[in-house]
Amino acid sequence: QVQLVESGGGLVQSGGSLRLSCDASTITIEYYNMEWYRQAQGKQRDLVAGIDTGGKTNYAGSVKGRFTISRDNAKKMIHLQMNTLTPEDTAVYLCRAIHPHNPGLDFWGQGTQVTVAS
């Protein structure tokens, strides 16, 4: 059974940093594009950052320059380094794995809560 497990969330003061991790050990991660989404309470789920199988990255405008997505295929891990956090970054952060050639292979984690206090 495929499982993506996020960790690293928590409470941080505005201006602080957190590093999220996604354990993707149940899939052949090198075959998947990996993404981080976030969903604030009462709002839609939005793409935060993505990294494709070749390592190319993309970011939402609101986090560009502050967040960095990375992948470690050997350890089957995805990370999201988040710096200069603001209360607007408060949300549940979810990891997603999507196969670029088979849309049916699309998996989500349960999420990790990030709360930024002002």
Order of alpha helices (4+ residues) and beta strands (2+ residues): beta-beta-beta-beta-beta-beta-beta-beta-beta-beta-beta
